[in-house]
Amino acid sequence: MRKVLVLGVFSALALALPAAAQVDPGKGEIGAGVGYTSFDSNKSLSNTNESGTALGVRGGYNFTKLFELEGQLGDTTASDQGVDLTMNTYMVNAVFNFHPKDSIVPYVLGGVGRANLSVDAPGGSISDQSNAIEVAIGSRFYFGAKKNAGLRVELESLNEKTFDESSTHNDINVGFTWRFR
């Protein structure tokens, strides 16, 4: 249900919002993406590195040509033999763009926020939450005659401490991004 909701919001925003691809101070950005997450083995369902599907939305504001502050919401799920693992993240990220050009904008980001982890099994459910820290590296590739939209590719690592265990989850994701004029 959460995935359907995230995809619905993503689709509505894609159809309703005008955008421009230039990285300009005082301009906003919004986007959504899908990814592949490798959960830390101490949080997996079978004591191996469990993988899950990640969906997320993000939006930010460019304070300068090189610096952006963004909010990010993510939902990652994995299932194995009737047991579901779900992690929701709520992050604030500092994004540093390198040598912005018209069509390619590489970046690094660091973020802080919250991670909520829940396990749903036939015998019951448990959940826990903690502070979270993330780092990522990626690039945006803008396209079209006016470069109104961009494809974003990102590698991310998120650290959290739920159920009294520190864990690092790694993610690769692809998404679309739009800039506002």
Secondary structure, 3 states (H helix, E strand, C coil): CHHHHHHHHHHHHHHHCCCCCCCCCCCEEEEEEEEEEECCHHHCCCCCCCEEEEEEEEEEEECCCCEEEEEEEEEEEEEECCEEEEEEEEEEEEEEECCCCCCEEEEEEEEEEEEEEEEEECCEEEEEEEEEEEEEEEEEEEECCCCCEEEEEEEEEEEEEECCEEEEEEEEEEEEEEECC
